[in-house]
Amino acid sequence: MGRAGSVRFSLTAQSVPPDLRKERPMRPPFIALALFGITAPVSAGDVAVTLEGVKDPEGALVVCLWDRDAKFPNCEKGEPVKRIVLPATAKTATFEGVSDGTYAVSAFHDANGNGKLDTNFIGMPKEAVAMSNNPRLMGPPRFKPALFEVAGQTAITLRFQGM
């Protein structure tokens, strides 16, 4: 007596329809991955920021990385991608794992250590400030002049300006 439910069969070249017997070229694996929504990871690198022109060793440096201009360059009220607080004597700041794209950096020297940028009665900074591309600040800082491209490892220099 045979086993219940078992079926034996074999395929021979004659039992396979002719159109299925053709050799099919191998498709590159990335096509299959793309069809299933799997993509390569976005490249990420570090943004190394050299800090120049800090005249007073007291207090802290607040350095912020931005990908949009909402409330730029106000690190306290805005939404920077990353924020670093360093001693005022620091010469570099590094933002790690930054995806390729367009960004801006803003910074201020919190000389009195109160955690915010002090301004005068008309809103002009009383403490030194800096932005990527080092534009000469003659009024409120703007986002577009500070934009730079990040592609892997990137290095920029910020020069602090006293107001």
LINLIN-V187610 format. One record per residue. N is the residue number from 1. SS is DSSP state (~ for helix, > for strand, _ for the rest). OMEGA is omega in whole degrees, 0 to 359 (NA if undefined). Layout:
# LINLIN-V187610
n=<N N>
ss=<SS SS>
omega=<OMEGA OMEGA>
This chain:
# LINLIN-V187610
n=<1 2 3 4 5 6 7 8 9 10 11 12 13 14 15 16 17 18 19 20 21 22 23 24 25 26 27 28 29 30 31 32 33 34 35 36 37 38 39 40 41 42 43 44 45 46 47 48 49 50 51 52 53 54 55 56 57 58 59 60 61 62 63 64 65 66 67 68 69 70 71 72 73 74 75 76 77 78 79 80 81 82 83 84 85 86 87 88 89 90 91 92 93 94 95 96 97 98 99 100 101 102 103 104 105 106 107 108 109 110 111 112 113 114 115 116 117 118 119 120 121 122 123 124 125 126 127 128 129 130 131 132 133 134 135 136 137 138 139 140 141 142 143 144 145 146 147 148 149 150 151 152 153 154 155 156 157 158 159 160 161 162 163>
ss=<_ _ _ _ _ _ _ _ _ _ _ _ _ _ _ _ _ ~ ~ ~ _ _ _ _ _ _ _ _ ~ ~ ~ ~ ~ ~ ~ _ _ _ _ _ _ _ _ > > > > > > > > > _ _ _ _ _ _ _ > > > > > > > _ _ _ _ _ _ _ _ _ _ _ _ _ _ _ > > > > > > _ _ _ _ > > > > > > > > _ > > > > > > > > > > _ _ _ _ _ _ _ _ > _ _ _ _ _ > _ _ _ > > > ~ ~ ~ _ _ _ _ _ _ _ _ _ ~ ~ ~ _ > > > _ _ _ > > > > > > _ > _ _>
omega=<180 179 179 175 180 181 177 173 177 178 173 180 180 183 179 180 184 182 177 180 182 174 180 179 177 177 176 184 182 176 179 180 180 179 181 176 179 181 178 179 177 180 178 178 179 172 180 183 174 184 182 172 177 187 185 181 181 174 185 173 177 185 184 178 185 172 175 189 180 179 175 1 186 182 181 185 181 180 178 177 179 180 179 174 184 172 182 180 182 179 179 172 180 173 184 174 180 178 177 179 181 184 171 176 172 180 171 178 178 188 182 174 181 175 179 177 179 180 177 186 177 175 178 181 173 181 182 180 178 176 176 185 174 177 176 184 179 184 182 178 178 184 187 179 182 184 175 182 173 176 184 179 184 178 176 178 174 175 181 178 176 182 NA>
